[in-house]
Amino acid sequence: QVQLVESGGGLVQAGGSLRLSCAASSTIFSIAVMGWYRQVQVPGKQRELVAYISSGDSTNYADSVKGRFTIPRDNAKSIMYLQMNSLKPEDTAVYYCHARIIFTDYWGQGTQVTVSS
């Protein structure tokens, strides 16, 4: 069983920065496709992909965060990050860490990010 633990959320003003961390319990972290999703806490709002990074360090970003967010990973520490710069109020959401390891999906518990205008 793989456990993912997020940290680093909080309240920040528009234009500010935050760094989220996702620590994984798996010893095979290096082969996982890792990603961040977010979900606005309103009825009917779907969870959306923010960014992901493959085991080969290929990355993909949602158009809404390109140029502002990066998703580095440290395989030696089994940690993935989401560096968020130039934050906007519309980035406010619960952010979830996701891992796909050998066709199985794992999720963290989520961390709240609130950006004030």
Residue, then its C-alpha position, 0 to 999 in steps of 0.5 A: q500500500v502506497q501512502l501519499v502525504e501532502s503539505g505546504g498549503g495555506l493562505v497567500q496573497a495574489g502574486g505570491s508563491l507557495r510550494l506544495s510537497c508530496a511525500a510517498s511511502s513507496t520504495i518504487f517511487s522512481i517508476a511512478v507517474m506523479g501528478w497534482y490535481r485540484q478541486v474547487q469545493v463547490p457542488g458539481k465541480q470536477r477535480e482537474l489535472v494541474a500537472y504531472i511528471s513521468s518517471g523519465d521527468s517529462t512534464n505536462y501542465a494545464d494551460s491555466v498554470k503554464g509558466r507559473f507552476t513547476i513540478p520537480r521530483d526528488n526520487a532519492k527522497s521519494i518527494m514530489y513538489l509543486q512550486m506555484n508562483s504568481l498565484k491568482p485567486e482562481d488557483t484557490a482549491v484543494y490540491y491533491c497528490h496523485a501517483r500511478i504505480i504499475f496501473t494502480d492509482y493512489w491519492g493523498q488527502g489533499t491540502q487547501v490553497t487559498v489565494s486572496s485578492 
